[in-house]
Amino acid sequence: MKKTALISIVFLFTISISAQSKTLKNQIETQKLSKKVADLFNDNKIPESFQILEQYWPLPKNEMDALQEKTIKYMNILETRFGKRLGVLKIKDENISDIALRETYIMRYAYSAIRIVFTYYRSENGWFVNSFKWDDSFTEEFVKTK
């Protein structure tokens, strides 16, 4: 009985991991996805942006829902603290050979900005979202010169 339960749990875990079946073919597609999600963020369409992300991000549904809920809460706070949204612009592309990509955007407000970072990983089947984050640490994006 315990063996059957263990096998069932492993099977369900495997199904939930493989539930994220969509991948992106190339860097052009990752850029389109990042741009679309960043634009939705700028339009305060957070649920729509997460619906798109979850297709390509192998994150458990409960974690995705929690992240979305916190994002909605803090985006509303940001607007009251930072003022009106002024737009979003892409500031950087980085890569590790042909296995990982990071795309960074800045979402501007009247009094400050936030950084939106997408990280993609290339598997055997294509590119998928490895991580997605936003924060107010855009000052880290300044290039340091000696």
Sequence and secondary structure as in RCSB ss.txt:
>XXXX:A:sequence
MKKTALISIVFLFTISISAQSKTLKNQIETQKLSKKVADLFNDNKIPESFQILEQYWPLPKNEMDALQEKTIKYM
NILETRFGKRLGVLKIKDENISDIALRETYIMRYAYSAIRIVFTYYRSENGWFVNSFKWDDSFTEEFVKTK
>XXXX:A:secstr
 HHHHHHHHHHHHHHHHHT    BSSHHHHHHHHHHHHHHHHTT HHHHHHHHHTT    HHHHHHHHHHHHHHH
HHHHHHH SEEEEEEEEEEEETTTEEEEEEEEEESS EEEEEEEEEE SS EEEEEEEEES GGGGS    
